[in-house]
């Protein structure tokens, strides 16, 4: 018997990654810390593999530098407005 392609866990991961991309489209650019705070406010569990899927693997999200916050260097992410215009 084969593996089910869209298990509830995979559906949840995709839904949460899409939420991150949508949030950055509306609120970006934002640091990783700001994104984590927004997820917690929304009641979403912060899971590293979901963040990786949304931030590093999405063709719509770009890493646009670093920002110093309280002595720490945090990654800054944004929705790639140029990619969105090509649709």
C-alpha positions as CSV (number, residue, x, y, z in Angstrom):
1,X,0.0,0.0,0.0
2,X,1.4,3.4,-1.0
3,X,2.0,6.5,1.2
4,X,-0.9,9.0,1.3
5,X,0.3,12.1,-0.5
6,X,-1.7,14.7,1.5
7,X,-1.7,13.6,5.1
8,X,-3.3,15.9,7.6
9,X,0.2,16.8,8.8
10,X,1.4,17.8,5.3
11,X,-1.8,19.8,4.8
12,X,-1.2,21.6,8.1
13,X,2.4,22.4,7.1
14,X,1.4,23.8,3.7
15,X,-1.4,25.9,5.3
16,X,1.0,27.4,7.9
17,X,3.7,28.0,5.3
18,X,1.2,29.8,3.1
19,X,0.1,31.9,6.1
20,X,3.7,33.0,6.6
21,X,4.1,34.0,2.9
22,X,0.8,35.9,3.1
23,X,1.7,37.7,6.3
24,X,5.0,38.8,4.8
25,X,3.2,40.0,1.7
26,X,1.0,42.3,3.9
27,X,3.4,43.2,6.7
28,X,6.9,42.7,5.3
29,X,9.8,43.3,5.5
30,X,10.1,41.7,8.9
31,X,12.7,40.0,11.1
32,X,12.5,36.4,12.0
33,X,11.6,37.4,15.6
34,X,8.6,39.6,14.3
35,X,7.4,36.7,12.3
36,X,7.5,34.3,15.3
37,X,5.6,36.9,17.4
38,X,2.9,37.2,14.7
39,X,2.6,33.4,14.5
40,X,2.2,33.1,18.3
41,X,-0.4,35.9,18.2
42,X,-2.3,34.0,15.6
43,X,-2.2,30.9,17.7
44,X,0.1,29.0,15.3
45,X,2.8,26.7,16.6
46,X,6.3,27.8,15.6
47,X,7.9,24.9,13.9
48,X,11.4,25.1,12.3
49,X,10.6,23.0,9.2
50,X,7.5,25.2,8.4
51,X,9.6,28.4,8.7
52,X,12.2,26.8,6.5
53,X,9.6,25.9,3.9
54,X,8.1,29.4,3.9
55,X,11.3,31.4,4.1
56,X,13.9,29.5,2.2
57,X,12.0,27.4,-0.2
58,X,9.2,29.7,-1.3
59,X,9.9,31.5,-4.6
60,X,8.0,34.5,-3.3
61,X,10.1,35.2,-0.2
62,X,13.5,36.9,-0.3
63,X,16.2,37.3,2.4
64,X,16.9,41.1,2.3
65,X,19.6,41.4,4.9
66,X,20.1,41.6,8.6
67,X,18.8,43.9,11.3
68,X,20.5,44.5,14.7
69,X,17.9,44.1,17.5
70,X,19.0,44.1,21.1
71,X,22.6,43.2,20.2
72,X,21.6,40.3,18.0
73,X,21.7,40.1,14.2
74,X,18.3,38.9,12.9
75,X,17.5,37.9,9.4
76,X,15.2,40.2,7.5
77,X,12.6,38.7,5.1
78,X,10.2,40.2,2.6
79,X,7.7,39.2,-0.1
80,X,9.4,39.5,-3.5
81,X,7.2,42.1,-5.1
82,X,8.9,41.7,-8.5
83,X,8.0,38.0,-8.6
84,X,4.4,38.9,-7.6
85,X,4.1,41.3,-10.5
86,X,5.0,38.6,-13.1
87,X,1.9,36.6,-12.3
